[in-house]
Amino acid sequence: MYKKMIIADVGGTNGRFAIAKFKNASDTPNISDIRVFTCADYASFDEMMKAYIDTLSEEIPDIAQLAIAGEMTPRHGNLWHFNWNISASELEEKFNLKHVTLMNDYEAMVRSIPHLSSKDYFNITDFDKGLIDGPYTVFGVGSGLGGSIAKPSRNGLEVVSTEIGHVSFAPKTDLEIELLNFTKKSVKNVSNESYLSGPGLKRIHHFVTAIGTNSGRSLTASEITFSALNRTDNDCIKTVEIFLDILASVAGDIALSQGARGGIYISGGIVPRLVSLIDRDRFIKRFNNKGPMKDYVRKIPVKVIMSDMPALYGAACEIG
């Protein structure tokens, strides 16, 4: 039973650190002392963690559970966006901690779902609940595309981290076939992450401008989403439309391949910003477009996680 711990949610852009406090190990923790750091400002994970610890005025917890984007074991991992090797034992020694546990960020995210409420979601489909005790998936679109699947059991959640971002992209329309052929000129292996990510938004925009009248014009992912939301640029609007179509199809593929009849939960830094642009009927049509398996996916709820806290809750709830 832990009373207090350092927790973190570290992705390819930001590192979010906090303190988790709870009365019993099974309780939903109280999260406080949240600080957000830009990963690119630091040369290593240790430096960023030190920057957080230096902000703490009260007694520093001697337990840390850290959710990090990358291939993780409880004791070792690598934040591949920056090639940061991370060692639990080295963090314990450097910061005088009794125990450090590492986990994949989407492993933490998927564990947070039982602790969220309806106010934390934007519902895309008409179904609020999926198969009782059925497997469910969380995947997110940000600097990359990652995800995990969970299966409720008598002993809690059984969690498996996945590499859905590296599954080969499957076009569904003539335009997407054209997009794929365009991308293959510069990308050797075109995966779902090639489009469902910040760099992917830029890649789709490059394609849209190349087949239009604004060839060579380059925008950041933030500029593309901003222009699409404000409807000030037709190329950006078209880019986001293609992006959301691909998102819907990939969500349906994940539902089938992972048997995620308990629900599909979409997170990350990009999709929550775009919920006002989601055409629900169009999304559902693409999501359900699975041939003879359309009835299988039709009743699976699809939700966008609007809260920026889930991975922190999940990091605290996974006690190792």
ZADO-1210 file (C-alpha; in nm, 4 decimals, padded with zeros to 6 digits):
<atoms>
<atom x="00.0000" y="00.0000" z="00.0000" code="MET" pos="1"/>
<atom x="00.1559" y="00.3256" z="-00.1140" code="TYR" pos="2"/>
<atom x="00.0512" y="00.6651" z="00.0184" code="LYS" pos="3"/>
<atom x="00.2290" y="00.8911" z="-00.2263" code="LYS" pos="4"/>
<atom x="00.4355" y="00.8563" z="-00.5435" code="MET" pos="5"/>
<atom x="00.5873" y="01.0491" z="-00.8321" code="ILE" pos="6"/>
<atom x="00.4083" y="00.9728" z="-01.1585" code="ILE" pos="7"/>
<atom x="00.4763" y="01.0777" z="-01.5155" code="ALA" pos="8"/>
<atom x="00.3341" y="01.0662" z="-01.8663" code="ASP" pos="9"/>
<atom x="00.6133" y="01.1274" z="-02.1165" code="VAL" pos="10"/>
<atom x="00.5554" y="01.1334" z="-02.4913" code="GLY" pos="11"/>
<atom x="00.7397" y="01.2529" z="-02.7978" code="GLY" pos="12"/>
<atom x="00.6698" y="01.6200" z="-02.7251" code="THR" pos="13"/>
<atom x="00.6004" y="01.6800" z="-02.3565" code="ASN" pos="14"/>
<atom x="00.6698" y="01.5208" z="-02.0209" code="GLY" pos="15"/>
<atom x="00.3915" y="01.5615" z="-01.7652" code="ARG" pos="16"/>
<atom x="00.4900" y="01.4913" z="-01.4042" code="PHE" pos="17"/>
<atom x="00.2775" y="01.4923" z="-01.0889" code="ALA" pos="18"/>
<atom x="00.2322" y="01.3564" z="-00.7391" code="ILE" pos="19"/>
<atom x="-00.0296" y="01.0869" z="-00.6758" code="ALA" pos="20"/>
<atom x="-00.1772" y="01.0526" z="-00.3286" code="LYS" pos="21"/>
<atom x="-00.4328" y="00.7937" z="-00.2169" code="PHE" pos="22"/>
<atom x="-00.5649" y="00.6318" z="00.1011" code="LYS" pos="23"/>
<atom x="-00.5615" y="00.2753" z="-00.0304" code="ASN" pos="24"/>
<atom x="-00.3766" y="00.1206" z="-00.3226" code="ALA" pos="25"/>
<atom x="-00.7017" y="00.0388" z="-00.5018" code="SER" pos="26"/>
<atom x="-00.8410" y="00.3937" z="-00.4782" code="ASP" pos="27"/>
<atom x="-00.8449" y="00.6461" z="-00.7589" code="THR" pos="28"/>
<atom x="-00.5600" y="00.8764" z="-00.6547" code="PRO" pos="29"/>
<atom x="-00.5629" y="01.2485" z="-00.5985" code="ASN" pos="30"/>
<atom x="-00.3319" y="01.4094" z="-00.8537" code="ILE" pos="31"/>
<atom x="-00.1437" y="01.7264" z="-00.7605" code="SER" pos="32"/>
<atom x="00.1724" y="01.9262" z="-00.8338" code="ASP" pos="33"/>
<atom x="00.1340" y="01.8800" z="-01.2097" code="ILE" pos="34"/>
<atom x="00.4168" y="02.0235" z="-01.4171" code="ARG" pos="35"/>
<atom x="00.4646" y="01.9992" z="-01.7941" code="VAL" pos="36"/>
<atom x="00.8094" y="02.0031" z="-01.9543" code="PHE" pos="37"/>
<atom x="00.9119" y="02.0187" z="-02.3206" code="THR" pos="38"/>
<atom x="01.1201" y="01.7102" z="-02.3934" code="CYS" pos="39"/>
<atom x="01.3352" y="01.8852" z="-02.6527" code="ALA" pos="40"/>
<atom x="01.4641" y="02.1213" z="-02.3820" code="ASP" pos="41"/>
<atom x="01.6493" y="01.8358" z="-02.2088" code="TYR" pos="42"/>
<atom x="01.9408" y="01.6122" z="-02.3026" code="ALA" pos="43"/>
<atom x="01.8105" y="01.3109" z="-02.1104" code="SER" pos="44"/>
<atom x="01.5133" y="01.1789" z="-01.9152" code="PHE" pos="45"/>
<atom x="01.7154" y="01.2138" z="-01.5929" code="ASP" pos="46"/>
<atom x="01.7559" y="01.5877" z="-01.6540" code="GLU" pos="47"/>
<atom x="01.3832" y="01.6351" z="-01.7088" code="MET" pos="48"/>
<atom x="01.2947" y="01.4341" z="-01.3994" code="MET" pos="49"/>
<atom x="01.5427" y="01.6386" z="-01.1944" code="LYS" pos="50"/>
<atom x="01.3785" y="01.9577" z="-01.3220" code="ALA" pos="51"/>
<atom x="01.0479" y="01.8299" z="-01.1850" code="TYR" pos="52"/>
<atom x="01.1864" y="01.7146" z="-00.8497" code="ILE" pos="53"/>
<atom x="01.3500" y="02.0551" z="-00.8060" code="ASP" pos="54"/>
<atom x="01.0044" y="02.2171" z="-00.8163" code="THR" pos="55"/>
<atom x="00.8742" y="02.0149" z="-00.5210" code="LEU" pos="56"/>
<atom x="00.8600" y="02.1988" z="-00.1921" code="SER" pos="57"/>
<atom x="00.7277" y="01.9183" z="00.0270" code="GLU" pos="58"/>
<atom x="00.8896" y="01.5860" z="00.1127" code="GLU" pos="59"/>
<atom x="00.9779" y="01.3966" z="-00.2049" code="ILE" pos="60"/>
<atom x="00.8078" y="01.0546" z="-00.2432" code="PRO" pos="61"/>
<atom x="01.0397" y="00.7546" z="-00.2585" code="ASP" pos="62"/>
<atom x="00.8252" y="00.5671" z="-00.5135" code="ILE" pos="63"/>
<atom x="00.7971" y="00.6573" z="-00.8837" code="ALA" pos="64"/>
<atom x="00.5825" y="00.5027" z="-01.1583" code="GLN" pos="65"/>
<atom x="00.6583" y="00.6459" z="-01.4995" code="LEU" pos="66"/>
<atom x="00.4588" y="00.6020" z="-01.8213" code="ALA" pos="67"/>
<atom x="00.6829" y="00.6623" z="-02.1223" code="ILE" pos="68"/>
<atom x="00.6298" y="00.6422" z="-02.4978" code="ALA" pos="69"/>
<atom x="00.8489" y="00.3592" z="-02.6164" code="GLY" pos="70"/>
<atom x="00.9393" y="-00.0030" z="-02.5636" code="GLU" pos="71"/>
<atom x="00.9303" y="-00.0477" z="-02.1875" code="MET" pos="72"/>
<atom x="00.9866" y="-00.3189" z="-01.9309" code="THR" pos="73"/>
<atom x="00.9339" y="-00.2404" z="-01.5617" code="PRO" pos="74"/>
<atom x="01.3082" y="-00.1786" z="-01.5252" code="ARG" pos="75"/>
<atom x="01.4386" y="-00.0591" z="-01.8620" code="HIS" pos="76"/>
<atom x="01.3155" y="00.1347" z="-02.1638" code="GLY" pos="77"/>
<atom x="01.3896" y="00.3767" z="-02.4431" code="ASN" pos="78"/>
<atom x="01.2032" y="00.6939" z="-02.5367" code="LEU" pos="79"/>
<atom x="01.2619" y="00.6387" z="-02.9062" code="TRP" pos="80"/>
<atom x="01.1676" y="00.9929" z="-03.0125" code="HIS" pos="81"/>
<atom x="01.4934" y="01.1121" z="-02.8509" code="PHE" pos="82"/>
<atom x="01.6754" y="00.7783" z="-02.8123" code="ASN" pos="83"/>
<atom x="01.6799" y="00.8237" z="-02.4360" code="TRP" pos="84"/>
<atom x="01.7765" y="00.5036" z="-02.2577" code="ASN" pos="85"/>
<atom x="01.6019" y="00.4897" z="-01.9203" code="ILE" pos="86"/>
<atom x="01.7028" y="00.2661" z="-01.6306" code="SER" pos="87"/>
<atom x="01.4872" y="00.2257" z="-01.3205" code="ALA" pos="88"/>
<atom x="01.7881" y="00.1281" z="-01.1082" code="SER" pos="89"/>
<atom x="01.9845" y="00.4353" z="-01.2187" code="GLU" pos="90"/>
<atom x="01.6881" y="00.6620" z="-01.1387" code="LEU" pos="91"/>
<atom x="01.6579" y="00.4970" z="-00.7961" code="GLU" pos="92"/>
<atom x="02.0243" y="00.5605" z="-00.7222" code="GLU" pos="93"/>
<atom x="02.0340" y="00.9145" z="-00.8619" code="LYS" pos="94"/>
<atom x="01.7207" y="01.0410" z="-00.6858" code="PHE" pos="95"/>
<atom x="01.7398" y="00.8246" z="-00.3716" code="ASN" pos="96"/>
<atom x="01.4164" y="00.6385" z="-00.4528" code="LEU" pos="97"/>
<atom x="01.3149" y="00.3027" z="-00.3069" code="LYS" pos="98"/>
<atom x="01.1465" y="00.1767" z="-00.6202" code="HIS" pos="99"/>
<atom x="01.0895" y="00.2956" z="-00.9785" code="VAL" pos="100"/>
<atom x="00.8548" y="00.1217" z="-01.2215" code="THR" pos="101"/>
<atom x="00.8542" y="00.1958" z="-01.5950" code="LEU" pos="102"/>
<atom x="00.5645" y="00.1275" z="-01.8306" code="MET" pos="103"/>
<atom x="00.4526" y="00.2165" z="-02.1822" code="ASN" pos="104"/>
<atom x="00.2400" y="00.5324" z="-02.1894" code="ASP" pos="105"/>
<atom x="-00.0537" y="00.3527" z="-02.3504" code="TYR" pos="106"/>
<atom x="-00.0299" y="00.0733" z="-02.0988" code="GLU" pos="107"/>
<atom x="-00.0982" y="00.3450" z="-01.8408" code="ALA" pos="108"/>
<atom x="-00.3645" y="00.5040" z="-02.0571" code="MET" pos="109"/>
<atom x="-00.5641" y="00.1840" z="-02.0981" code="VAL" pos="110"/>
<atom x="-00.5574" y="00.1273" z="-01.7205" code="ARG" pos="111"/>
<atom x="-00.7134" y="00.4677" z="-01.6603" code="SER" pos="112"/>
<atom x="-01.0419" y="00.3907" z="-01.8398" code="ILE" pos="113"/>
<atom x="-01.2253" y="00.2461" z="-01.5353" code="PRO" pos="114"/>
<atom x="-01.1452" y="00.5686" z="-01.3462" code="HIS" pos="115"/>
<atom x="-01.2863" y="00.8112" z="-01.6055" code="LEU" pos="116"/>
<atom x="-01.6420" y="00.9415" z="-01.6264" code="SER" pos="117"/>
<atom x="-01.8741" y="01.0440" z="-01.9102" code="SER" pos="118"/>
<atom x="-01.7545" y="01.4052" z="-01.8884" code="LYS" pos="119"/>
<atom x="-01.4090" y="01.2892" z="-01.9962" code="ASP" pos="120"/>
<atom x="-01.5346" y="01.1628" z="-02.3351" code="TYR" pos="121"/>
<atom x="-01.6715" y="01.2786" z="-02.6679" code="PHE" pos="122"/>
<atom x="-01.8936" y="00.9992" z="-02.8028" code="ASN" pos="123"/>
<atom x="-01.8732" y="00.9410" z="-03.1768" code="ILE" pos="124"/>
<atom x="-02.1024" y="00.6392" z="-03.2028" code="THR" pos="125"/>
<atom x="-02.4534" y="00.5970" z="-03.0642" code="ASP" pos="126"/>
<atom x="-02.3513" y="00.3190" z="-02.8261" code="PHE" pos="127"/>
<atom x="-02.2302" y="00.4270" z="-02.4835" code="ASP" pos="128"/>
<atom x="-02.1283" y="00.0833" z="-02.3551" code="LYS" pos="129"/>
<atom x="-01.9747" y="-00.2158" z="-02.5259" code="GLY" pos="130"/>
<atom x="-01.9625" y="-00.5825" z="-02.4367" code="LEU" pos="131"/>
<atom x="-01.9518" y="-00.6230" z="-02.0581" code="ILE" pos="132"/>
<atom x="-01.6026" y="-00.7344" z="-01.9520" code="ASP" pos="133"/>
<atom x="-01.5013" y="-00.7396" z="-02.3188" code="GLY" pos="134"/>
<atom x="-01.1521" y="-00.6331" z="-02.4278" code="PRO" pos="135"/>
<atom x="-01.1149" y="-00.2630" z="-02.5008" code="TYR" pos="136"/>
<atom x="-00.8480" y="-00.0599" z="-02.6746" code="THR" pos="137"/>
<atom x="-00.6969" y="00.2830" z="-02.6243" code="VAL" pos="138"/>
<atom x="-00.4938" y="00.4331" z="-02.9065" code="PHE" pos="139"/>
<atom x="-00.3653" y="00.7824" z="-02.9513" code="GLY" pos="140"/>
<atom x="-00.2474" y="01.0142" z="-03.2243" code="VAL" pos="141"/>
<atom x="00.0292" y="01.2581" z="-03.1395" code="GLY" pos="142"/>
<atom x="00.3966" y="01.2588" z="-03.2326" code="SER" pos="143"/>
<atom x="00.3280" y="00.8994" z="-03.3344" code="GLY" pos="144"/>
<atom x="00.0536" y="00.6387" z="-03.3106" code="LEU" pos="145"/>
<atom x="00.0510" y="00.4055" z="-03.0109" code="GLY" pos="146"/>
<atom x="-00.1950" y="00.1898" z="-02.8250" code="GLY" pos="147"/>
<atom x="-00.2717" y="-00.0850" z="-02.5761" code="SER" pos="148"/>
<atom x="-00.5493" y="-00.3357" z="-02.5214" code="ILE" pos="149"/>
<atom x="-00.6970" y="-00.4414" z="-02.1865" code="ALA" pos="150"/>
<atom x="-00.9110" y="-00.7375" z="-02.0807" code="LYS" pos="151"/>
<atom x="-01.0923" y="-00.7233" z="-01.7462" code="PRO" pos="152"/>
<atom x="-01.0343" y="-01.0337" z="-01.5315" code="SER" pos="153"/>
<atom x="-01.0857" y="-01.1501" z="-01.1749" code="ARG" pos="154"/>
<atom x="-00.7394" y="-01.0235" z="-01.0903" code="ASN" pos="155"/>
<atom x="-00.7864" y="-00.6815" z="-01.2477" code="GLY" pos="156"/>
<atom x="-00.6883" y="-00.5733" z="-01.5959" code="LEU" pos="157"/>
<atom x="-00.4729" y="-00.7837" z="-01.8219" code="GLU" pos="158"/>
<atom x="-00.2883" y="-00.5324" z="-02.0409" code="VAL" pos="159"/>
<atom x="-00.0878" y="-00.5776" z="-02.3611" code="VAL" pos="160"/>
<atom x="00.0948" y="-00.2905" z="-02.5306" code="SER" pos="161"/>
<atom x="00.0681" y="-00.2960" z="-02.9094" code="THR" pos="162"/>
<atom x="00.2477" y="-00.1449" z="-03.2072" code="GLU" pos="163"/>
<atom x="-00.0579" y="-00.0537" z="-03.4127" code="ILE" pos="164"/>
<atom x="00.1195" y="00.2495" z="-03.5552" code="GLY" pos="165"/>
<atom x="00.3473" y="00.0229" z="-03.7587" code="HIS" pos="166"/>
<atom x="00.0705" y="-00.1824" z="-03.9186" code="VAL" pos="167"/>
<atom x="00.0759" y="-00.1301" z="-04.2967" code="SER" pos="168"/>
<atom x="-00.1664" y="00.1331" z="-04.4218" code="PHE" pos="169"/>
<atom x="-00.4636" y="00.0004" z="-04.6198" code="ALA" pos="170"/>
<atom x="-00.6293" y="00.2572" z="-04.8516" code="PRO" pos="171"/>
<atom x="-01.0076" y="00.2435" z="-04.8888" code="LYS" pos="172"/>
<atom x="-01.0739" y="00.4926" z="-05.1704" code="THR" pos="173"/>
<atom x="-00.9185" y="00.5937" z="-05.5007" code="ASP" pos="174"/>
<atom x="-00.7959" y="00.9147" z="-05.3382" code="LEU" pos="175"/>
<atom x="-00.6262" y="00.7181" z="-05.0613" code="GLU" pos="176"/>
<atom x="-00.4638" y="00.4899" z="-05.3182" code="ILE" pos="177"/>
<atom x="-00.3294" y="00.8049" z="-05.4848" code="GLU" pos="178"/>
<atom x="-00.2102" y="00.9277" z="-05.1438" code="LEU" pos="179"/>
<atom x="-00.0338" y="00.5963" z="-05.0785" code="LEU" pos="180"/>
<atom x="00.1434" y="00.6033" z="-05.4161" code="ASN" pos="181"/>
<atom x="00.2473" y="00.9636" z="-05.3558" code="PHE" pos="182"/>
<atom x="00.3872" y="00.8796" z="-05.0108" code="THR" pos="183"/>
<atom x="00.5777" y="00.5725" z="-05.1350" code="LYS" pos="184"/>
<atom x="00.8031" y="00.8066" z="-05.3312" code="LYS" pos="185"/>
<atom x="00.9614" y="00.9223" z="-05.0040" code="SER" pos="186"/>
<atom x="00.8599" y="00.6646" z="-04.7398" code="VAL" pos="187"/>
<atom x="00.9799" y="00.3055" z="-04.7698" code="LYS" pos="188"/>
<atom x="00.7225" y="00.1442" z="-04.5404" code="ASN" pos="189"/>
<atom x="00.3898" y="00.3287" z="-04.5336" code="VAL" pos="190"/>
<atom x="00.2145" y="00.2505" z="-04.2055" code="SER" pos="191"/>
<atom x="-00.0889" y="00.3802" z="-04.0215" code="ASN" pos="192"/>
<atom x="00.1445" y="00.6147" z="-03.8327" code="GLU" pos="193"/>
<atom x="00.2566" y="00.7592" z="-04.1664" code="SER" pos="194"/>
<atom x="-00.0755" y="00.9474" z="-04.1661" code="TYR" pos="195"/>
<atom x="-00.2157" y="00.9236" z="-03.8132" code="LEU" pos="196"/>
<atom x="00.0383" y="01.1451" z="-03.6385" code="SER" pos="197"/>
<atom x="00.1586" y="01.5048" z="-03.6391" code="GLY" pos="198"/>
<atom x="00.4088" y="01.4296" z="-03.9176" code="PRO" pos="199"/>
<atom x="00.1275" y="01.2351" z="-04.0877" code="GLY" pos="200"/>
<atom x="-00.0965" y="01.5427" z="-04.0985" code="LEU" pos="201"/>
<atom x="00.1880" y="01.7295" z="-04.2678" code="LYS" pos="202"/>
<atom x="00.2335" y="01.4390" z="-04.5108" code="ARG" pos="203"/>
<atom x="-00.1352" y="01.4421" z="-04.6080" code="ILE" pos="204"/>
<atom x="-00.1238" y="01.8210" z="-04.6467" code="HIS" pos="205"/>
<atom x="00.1792" y="01.7910" z="-04.8732" code="HIS" pos="206"/>
<atom x="-00.0182" y="01.5512" z="-05.0900" code="PHE" pos="207"/>
<atom x="-00.3276" y="01.7745" z="-05.0975" code="VAL" pos="208"/>
<atom x="-00.1260" y="02.0782" z="-05.2026" code="THR" pos="209"/>
<atom x="00.0696" y="01.8770" z="-05.4598" code="ALA" pos="210"/>
<atom x="-00.2465" y="01.7702" z="-05.6422" code="ILE" pos="211"/>
<atom x="-00.3955" y="02.1177" z="-05.6087" code="GLY" pos="212"/>
<atom x="-00.2733" y="02.4675" z="-05.6837" code="THR" pos="213"/>
<atom x="-00.0556" y="02.5335" z="-05.3776" code="ASN" pos="214"/>
<atom x="00.2289" y="02.2911" z="-05.4441" code="SER" pos="215"/>
<atom x="00.5307" y="02.3415" z="-05.2206" code="GLY" pos="216"/>
<atom x="00.3422" y="02.5194" z="-04.9424" code="ARG" pos="217"/>
<atom x="00.4423" y="02.3745" z="-04.6062" code="SER" pos="218"/>
<atom x="00.2567" y="02.4082" z="-04.2752" code="LEU" pos="219"/>
<atom x="00.3048" y="02.2578" z="-03.9315" code="THR" pos="220"/>
<atom x="00.0474" y="02.0170" z="-03.7877" code="ALA" pos="221"/>
<atom x="-00.0723" y="02.2901" z="-03.5497" code="SER" pos="222"/>
<atom x="-00.1140" y="02.5362" z="-03.8366" code="GLU" pos="223"/>
<atom x="-00.3099" y="02.2784" z="-04.0368" code="ILE" pos="224"/>
<atom x="-00.5509" y="02.2016" z="-03.7521" code="THR" pos="225"/>
<atom x="-00.5901" y="02.5720" z="-03.6670" code="PHE" pos="226"/>
<atom x="-00.6752" y="02.6633" z="-04.0259" code="SER" pos="227"/>
<atom x="-00.9145" y="02.3709" z="-04.0614" code="ALA" pos="228"/>
<atom x="-01.0944" y="02.4564" z="-03.7370" code="LEU" pos="229"/>
<atom x="-01.1313" y="02.8181" z="-03.8442" code="ASN" pos="230"/>
<atom x="-01.2215" y="02.7132" z="-04.2001" code="ARG" pos="231"/>
<atom x="-00.9733" y="02.9612" z="-04.3461" code="THR" pos="232"/>
<atom x="-00.7909" y="02.7230" z="-04.5815" code="ASP" pos="233"/>
<atom x="-00.9525" y="02.4673" z="-04.8124" code="ASN" pos="234"/>
<atom x="-00.6378" y="02.2560" z="-04.8355" code="ASP" pos="235"/>
<atom x="-00.6246" y="02.2262" z="-04.4565" code="CYS" pos="236"/>
<atom x="-00.9939" y="02.1386" z="-04.4428" code="ILE" pos="237"/>
<atom x="-00.9380" y="01.8660" z="-04.7033" code="LYS" pos="238"/>
<atom x="-00.6302" y="01.7418" z="-04.5151" code="THR" pos="239"/>
<atom x="-00.8245" y="01.6974" z="-04.1923" code="VAL" pos="240"/>
<atom x="-01.1114" y="01.5320" z="-04.3805" code="GLU" pos="241"/>
<atom x="-00.8732" y="01.2680" z="-04.5208" code="ILE" pos="242"/>
<atom x="-00.7092" y="01.2301" z="-04.1800" code="PHE" pos="243"/>
<atom x="-01.0434" y="01.1643" z="-04.0075" code="LEU" pos="244"/>
<atom x="-01.1496" y="00.9166" z="-04.2763" code="ASP" pos="245"/>
<atom x="-00.8290" y="00.7196" z="-04.2229" code="ILE" pos="246"/>
<atom x="-00.8776" y="00.7432" z="-03.8462" code="LEU" pos="247"/>
<atom x="-01.2245" y="00.5885" z="-03.8744" code="ALA" pos="248"/>
<atom x="-01.1041" y="00.3018" z="-04.0935" code="SER" pos="249"/>
<atom x="-00.8048" y="00.2267" z="-03.8700" code="VAL" pos="250"/>
<atom x="-01.0299" y="00.2331" z="-03.5616" code="ALA" pos="251"/>
<atom x="-01.2485" y="-00.0305" z="-03.7271" code="GLY" pos="252"/>
<atom x="-00.9443" y="-00.2398" z="-03.8181" code="ASP" pos="253"/>
<atom x="-00.8262" y="-00.2239" z="-03.4564" code="ILE" pos="254"/>
<atom x="-01.1702" y="-00.3246" z="-03.3299" code="ALA" pos="255"/>
<atom x="-01.1623" y="-00.6347" z="-03.5505" code="LEU" pos="256"/>
<atom x="-00.7990" y="-00.7355" z="-03.5100" code="SER" pos="257"/>
<atom x="-00.7988" y="-00.6929" z="-03.1319" code="GLN" pos="258"/>
<atom x="-01.1524" y="-00.8120" z="-03.0629" code="GLY" pos="259"/>
<atom x="-01.2115" y="-00.4835" z="-02.8812" code="ALA" pos="260"/>
<atom x="-01.5848" y="-00.5236" z="-02.8313" code="ARG" pos="261"/>
<atom x="-01.5646" y="-00.3408" z="-02.5001" code="GLY" pos="262"/>
<atom x="-01.4898" y="-00.0148" z="-02.6778" code="GLY" pos="263"/>
<atom x="-01.2440" y="00.1944" z="-02.8751" code="ILE" pos="264"/>
<atom x="-01.0982" y="00.4962" z="-02.6952" code="TYR" pos="265"/>
<atom x="-00.9033" y="00.7547" z="-02.8961" code="ILE" pos="266"/>
<atom x="-00.6585" y="00.9856" z="-02.7234" code="SER" pos="267"/>
<atom x="-00.3464" y="01.1880" z="-02.7964" code="GLY" pos="268"/>
<atom x="-00.2783" y="01.5506" z="-02.8714" code="GLY" pos="269"/>
<atom x="-00.4479" y="01.5813" z="-03.2114" code="ILE" pos="270"/>
<atom x="-00.7906" y="01.4145" z="-03.2267" code="VAL" pos="271"/>
<atom x="-00.9425" y="01.5890" z="-02.9208" code="PRO" pos="272"/>
<atom x="-00.8753" y="01.9217" z="-03.0933" code="ARG" pos="273"/>
<atom x="-01.0653" y="01.8085" z="-03.4006" code="LEU" pos="274"/>
<atom x="-01.3867" y="01.6701" z="-03.2498" code="VAL" pos="275"/>
<atom x="-01.5901" y="01.9666" z="-03.3801" code="SER" pos="276"/>
<atom x="-01.4895" y="01.8635" z="-03.7337" code="LEU" pos="277"/>
<atom x="-01.5879" y="01.4979" z="-03.6988" code="ILE" pos="278"/>
<atom x="-01.8849" y="01.4141" z="-03.9206" code="ASP" pos="279"/>
<atom x="-02.0311" y="01.1397" z="-03.7006" code="ARG" pos="280"/>
<atom x="-02.2349" y="00.9737" z="-03.9781" code="ASP" pos="281"/>
<atom x="-01.9353" y="00.9695" z="-04.2104" code="ARG" pos="282"/>
<atom x="-01.7046" y="00.8384" z="-03.9376" code="PHE" pos="283"/>
<atom x="-01.9458" y="00.5608" z="-03.8392" code="ILE" pos="284"/>
<atom x="-01.9901" y="00.4579" z="-04.2035" code="LYS" pos="285"/>
<atom x="-01.6133" y="00.4221" z="-04.2441" code="ARG" pos="286"/>
<atom x="-01.5767" y="00.2490" z="-03.9070" code="PHE" pos="287"/>
<atom x="-01.8489" y="-00.0038" z="-03.9930" code="ASN" pos="288"/>
<atom x="-01.7272" y="-00.0643" z="-04.3483" code="ASN" pos="289"/>
<atom x="-01.5884" y="-00.4111" z="-04.2768" code="LYS" pos="290"/>
<atom x="-01.7783" y="-00.6283" z="-04.5240" code="GLY" pos="291"/>
<atom x="-01.9276" y="-00.9381" z="-04.3600" code="PRO" pos="292"/>
<atom x="-01.8051" y="-00.8150" z="-04.0180" code="MET" pos="293"/>
<atom x="-01.9981" y="-00.4874" z="-04.0232" code="LYS" pos="294"/>
<atom x="-02.2461" y="-00.6125" z="-03.7633" code="ASP" pos="295"/>
<atom x="-01.9560" y="-00.7179" z="-03.5404" code="TYR" pos="296"/>
<atom x="-01.8186" y="-00.3626" z="-03.5192" code="VAL" pos="297"/>
<atom x="-02.1493" y="-00.1753" z="-03.5431" code="ARG" pos="298"/>
<atom x="-02.2266" y="-00.1865" z="-03.1705" code="LYS" pos="299"/>
<atom x="-01.8749" y="-00.1099" z="-03.0505" code="ILE" pos="300"/>
<atom x="-01.8625" y="00.2341" z="-02.8859" code="PRO" pos="301"/>
<atom x="-01.5993" y="00.4760" z="-03.0146" code="VAL" pos="302"/>
<atom x="-01.5041" y="00.7618" z="-02.7826" code="LYS" pos="303"/>
<atom x="-01.2478" y="01.0412" z="-02.7856" code="VAL" pos="304"/>
<atom x="-01.0779" y="01.1001" z="-02.4510" code="ILE" pos="305"/>
<atom x="-01.0946" y="01.4752" z="-02.3900" code="MET" pos="306"/>
<atom x="-00.9113" y="01.4808" z="-02.0554" code="SER" pos="307"/>
<atom x="-00.5332" y="01.5278" z="-02.0469" code="ASP" pos="308"/>
<atom x="-00.5034" y="01.3310" z="-01.7207" code="MET" pos="309"/>
<atom x="-00.5668" y="00.9636" z="-01.8073" code="PRO" pos="310"/>
<atom x="-00.2079" y="00.8440" z="-01.8429" code="ALA" pos="311"/>
<atom x="-00.1226" y="01.0011" z="-01.5076" code="LEU" pos="312"/>
<atom x="-00.4112" y="00.8169" z="-01.3405" code="TYR" pos="313"/>
<atom x="-00.3068" y="00.4979" z="-01.5164" code="GLY" pos="314"/>
<atom x="00.0554" y="00.5345" z="-01.4072" code="ALA" pos="315"/>
<atom x="-00.0568" y="00.5661" z="-01.0459" code="ALA" pos="316"/>
<atom x="-00.3042" y="00.2778" z="-01.0682" code="CYS" pos="317"/>
<atom x="-00.0506" y="00.0319" z="-01.2084" code="GLU" pos="318"/>
<atom x="00.1336" y="-00.0465" z="-00.8871" code="ILE" pos="319"/>
<atom x="00.4333" y="-00.2722" z="-00.9284" code="GLY" pos="320"/>
</atoms>
